[in-house]
Amino acid sequence: MQKNDNTTTNPDKLARYLKDRLPGYRGGPLRLEKFADGESNPTFRLLSAEGTWVLRRKPPGELLASAHAVDREYRLLQALQNSKVPVATPYLLCEDESVIGSMFYVMSHEDGQVFWDPALPEIDRGQRPDYYHALIGTLADLHEVDHEAVGLADFGRPGNYFARQLNRWRRQYEASATESIPAMDELMDWLDQALPEDDGETTLIHGDYRLDNVMFHHGEPRPRAVLDWELATLGHPMADLAYYCMALRLPREGEMRGLDGADLEALNIPREEELIALYCSRRGIGPIRHWPFYLAFSFFRLAAILQGVYRRGLEGNASSQRAQRMGKLVHPLVNMGLGITKNQS
């Protein structure tokens, strides 16, 4: 964690702004500590003698109009306050860019545990299933939120989610391609042909639901807060469930750690089939149709995202070392997605 980050060139101005606006803060000196991992929206621990909060901001500089919409995150956190989904408490949104150079919001600081390795080496073997069941239960609770009743009817476009996403990420991938990858072309063609008819189901979706985006209470298999809502929207719930299961299929070592090749029985970690069955039971729905499509789509989408990261790195618009590491994942992800389609032949 980096201390005294230059989030703002004028911390006194931030302090003056927050005084009488942020509950519990009376205007004393502020210190900011930047969280090092994970988010494209810079996130900071905000400390004072009166308490601790979290500040999340848009990156400074010119951005795409729809990117890094912290105001959407703030609105979503407000809407979920009385739901079964555990989230931080949002306290204020500042749209005045003159305060720290970009829009930001402040929320509660949640004290808990975040796990990065899905093998859960920190947890006793006997308790590991409880953590996995809690993750699936929380995801099911999110998908059961009545988005219209909580004021989020306009939080995204309803219907035809996968058709729109397939077109979007195909365009993004083609715009950022740095070489010809025949396997990617084959995967995209298969997804086009296997695209299920729209079933009309629309729910709130997280967009990046995985182990390290859920904070647990210390020593308990009980989620304290779901984190990083930047990609949240209205969409199809299978996008979240398949993305989560895709993450568990990734290699054990590397930039993104999964459980591929791990002895799940020895680790006492539930298999994918058990997690899917639990999800369906929690939501009261029948067996999932078109699962191979949803899973293959998740690999395709992540490969397209990482290809874009790699391209931006080559152009000097991202950390070159990290971008190169991400770029090396594109081929394996494509091949894993394509392998799912081959098993359906």
Secondary structure as GFF3:
##gff-version 3
##sequence-region A 1 345
A	DSSP	beta_strand	2	3	.	.	.	ID=ss1
A	DSSP	alpha_helix	11	18	.	.	.	ID=ss2
A	DSSP	beta_strand	31	34	.	.	.	ID=ss3
A	DSSP	beta_strand	43	48	.	.	.	ID=ss4
A	DSSP	beta_strand	51	57	.	.	.	ID=ss5
A	DSSP	alpha_helix	70	79	.	.	.	ID=ss6
A	DSSP	beta_strand	90	94	.	.	.	ID=ss7
A	DSSP	beta_strand	104	108	.	.	.	ID=ss8
A	DSSP	three_ten_helix	125	127	.	.	.	ID=ss9
A	DSSP	alpha_helix	128	143	.	.	.	ID=ss10
A	DSSP	alpha_helix	161	176	.	.	.	ID=ss11
A	DSSP	alpha_helix	182	194	.	.	.	ID=ss12
A	DSSP	beta_strand	203	205	.	.	.	ID=ss13
A	DSSP	three_ten_helix	211	213	.	.	.	ID=ss14
A	DSSP	beta_strand	214	216	.	.	.	ID=ss15
A	DSSP	beta_strand	223	226	.	.	.	ID=ss16
A	DSSP	beta_strand	233	235	.	.	.	ID=ss17
A	DSSP	alpha_helix	237	248	.	.	.	ID=ss18
A	DSSP	alpha_helix	264	267	.	.	.	ID=ss19
A	DSSP	alpha_helix	272	283	.	.	.	ID=ss20
A	DSSP	alpha_helix	291	314	.	.	.	ID=ss21
A	DSSP	alpha_helix	320	327	.	.	.	ID=ss22
A	DSSP	alpha_helix	330	342	.	.	.	ID=ss23
###
